[in-house]
Structures are given as C-alpha cells and as structure tokens.
Amino acid sequence: MTHLASDLLDKGLSPKQILEAVVLAIKIANASGIETNAHFMPIFSGINQSIVQDCKLSHLGYGLVLMNANANLPIVGEFQVAILNTYLNNRTM
C-alpha cells in the first residue's frame, strides 16, 4: 500500500470529505467482493503536530476513495473523466 488517505489533503479535500469518501470506497469494495484488508488499512499519522486517524491505501483503494469524493472538487471530476476516457478508449465495440 503506497498511498495515504491524508495525501488527499494536498489535493484540496477536507478531513471530513476524505473520511466520507473512504467510508463509501470501503462499502463499494465490500459490495464488489473485494478483500478490503488488501486495499484499506487504518493507521494513525502525524500531521501538523497532531496525531490523526488515517488510512493506508492500495492503488485501487486510492482510486476508489478519489472516485467517491466530493464531486464539486476539480480533482475528483478530472479523475472521473480520465477513468471514463480510458475505459471508453480501451473498449472494443
């Protein structure tokens, strides 16, 4: 797992938005039969002289969190459009 949920603070997400997106991503993983332990690992991180609840994420976990974050944020919309474009460009019709 190479990502931290708190990395999304640098992308403009608030701690509350990150938490909500992580919860949704885990629900989606569970509903899809994906083993959440392989993609989401709760940890604590030191940020700004404080210890905060965080989550280590796999690439898939990070993508699910970002995909399910607040759609009003430009980074979220850009990510969703990039994923859809890749899907549509690789799809054979």
C-alpha positions in Angstrom: 0.0 0.0 0.0 1.7 3.1 -1.3 -0.9 5.9 -0.6 -2.4 7.6 2.5 -5.9 8.9 2.6 -4.4 12.1 4.1 -2.5 12.6 0.9 -5.8 13.9 -0.5 -5.5 16.9 1.9 -2.9 18.2 -0.6 -5.5 17.8 -3.4 -8.0 20.1 -1.7 -10.1 17.6 0.2 -11.1 18.3 3.8 -10.6 15.7 6.5 -14.4 15.2 6.6 -14.6 14.8 2.8 -11.8 12.2 3.0 -13.5 10.3 5.7 -16.8 10.2 3.8 -15.0 9.1 0.6 -13.1 6.3 2.5 -16.3 5.0 4.0 -18.0 4.9 0.6 -15.0 3.3 -1.0 -15.0 0.5 1.6 -18.7 0.0 1.1 -18.2 -0.3 -2.6 -15.3 -2.7 -2.1 -17.4 -4.9 0.2 -20.3 -4.9 -2.2 -18.0 -5.8 -5.1 -16.5 -8.8 -3.2 -13.1 -7.1 -3.0 -11.0 -8.0 0.1 -10.8 -4.7 1.9 -7.8 -5.7 4.0 -5.7 -5.8 0.9 -6.7 -2.2 0.0 -7.6 -0.3 3.2 -5.5 -0.3 6.4 -6.5 2.1 9.2 -3.4 3.8 10.8 -2.5 6.9 12.7 -0.4 9.7 11.1 1.3 12.8 12.4 0.0 15.9 10.7 0.7 19.4 11.8 2.0 18.3 15.2 -1.1 16.2 15.8 -1.9 12.6 15.5 -4.9 11.9 13.3 -6.7 8.8 12.1 -5.6 7.9 8.6 -5.8 5.0 6.2 -3.1 3.3 4.0 -4.5 2.6 0.6 -3.5 0.4 -2.4 -3.7 1.9 -5.9 -7.2 0.5 -6.1 -8.2 1.8 -2.7 -6.8 5.3 -3.5 -8.8 5.3 -6.8 -12.0 4.2 -5.1 -11.6 7.0 -2.5 -10.9 9.6 -5.1 -13.7 8.4 -7.3 -16.2 8.7 -4.4 -15.0 12.0 -3.0 -17.0 15.3 -3.3 -17.8 15.8 -7.0 -17.6 19.6 -6.6 -13.8 19.3 -6.4 -11.9 19.7 -9.7 -9.5 16.9 -8.9 -12.4 14.5 -8.4 -14.1 15.4 -11.7 -10.8 15.3 -13.6 -10.1 11.8 -12.2 -13.6 10.5 -13.1 -13.3 11.8 -16.6 -9.8 10.4 -17.1 -11.0 6.9 -15.9 -14.1 7.0 -18.2 -12.0 8.2 -21.1 -9.5 5.3 -20.6 -12.4 2.8 -20.3 -14.1 4.1 -23.4 -10.8 4.2 -25.4 -9.9 0.7 -24.5 -13.4 -0.8 -25.1 -13.9 -2.6 -28.3 -17.3 -2.0 -29.9 
